[in-house]
Amino acid sequence: MRRRVYGADRASLDPGPLPWRTYAALTGGPLDGLLLDITGWTKDEIDTGTALPTELGQFSGGRVLYTPDLDEPRAPAPGVTCYFHYSGDVPRPVDE
């Protein structure tokens, strides 16, 4: 079974990864098993991780936090190059 990419249109006939793109595999939390497209991200951006909007977290409309383990090896791009691990939930920012 092919993995689905975070943010891909659920109605799409093929919401799976594209062979020329670079992905982080999301582990744990509400988005476990999805891939995050990190094509074009800098090393610093990847090392920082991300806060992804979702309705599936602890706070409806909030963000789920995913961060890499900096000690894990990374594969060369393209394809799945690293893992982002669930690290918590935050409410929706006030300015939204």
N, C-alpha and C positions, 0 to 999 in steps of 0.2 A: 504494500500500500504506500503510495506517495504521500509525503508530508505536505501540509498546507502552509502557505505563507501568511503571516500576520498582515492584516489589512487587505488581503486579496478579496475580490468580490466573491461572495459565497455562491452566487448564481453562475459564476464563470464555469465553463466546461473543464478548464484545467487551472485550478488555483495553486498548482504545485510550483516548485522552484524551476527557474530557468538555468540552463547549464552555464551561461556566461556571467551569472550574477554571484555575489558573495553573501553568505548567510551565517547568522549565529543561531544555534539551536537553543530554544527556550526550555529550561528544565524546572519542574516544580511550579507551584502556584496555579492560577486559573488559566494560564496560557501554555501549560506544559504540552510539549510535543510540537508546537508551532515553530516555524522558522521566521527569523527577522532578517529582512534584506538590509545588509550593512555595506552594500556596494558604495564606494566613494567615501566611506567614513575614514577619518584619520586614526592612527594608532591611539592617540589621546582620547578621542571620542569612544573608541572601542573599550579602552581601559576604564573609562568612567561608567559605562553601562547606560541604561536608559529608563525612563518612566513612560510607560505605554498607556494611553487612554483605553479604558474598557468598561463595560457594564458588568463584567464577571467578577470583579474584585470585591473587597470588603465594603467599599464605598461606591454606590451607584454613580457612574459618571466620573469616577476618580481615576487614579493611575496605579498601575502595578509596577514595582521596581524590579529590574533585572540587572545583575552585575556579573562580570566575568571573574573567574578565579585567576588571578594574575600568574599563578604558578603552573597552571595547566598549559600544556603545549598547544600551539596553534598550527593548523595545516595551511599550506599555501593556497591562495585563491586561484580559481573560482571554486565554488562549492561551499560546503559547511566548513568554516575555518575555526570556529570556537563555540563555546557554550556560555550562555548567560543564565545564571541561576536566580531563581526567585528570592527576593530579599525583603518583601513587604508591600504594603498598600498605603497610599496617601489619598486624602480627599481631593475633590476637584478644586483647582485653584480659584480663588475668589474673583479674579478678573475675567472669568469665562462666563 
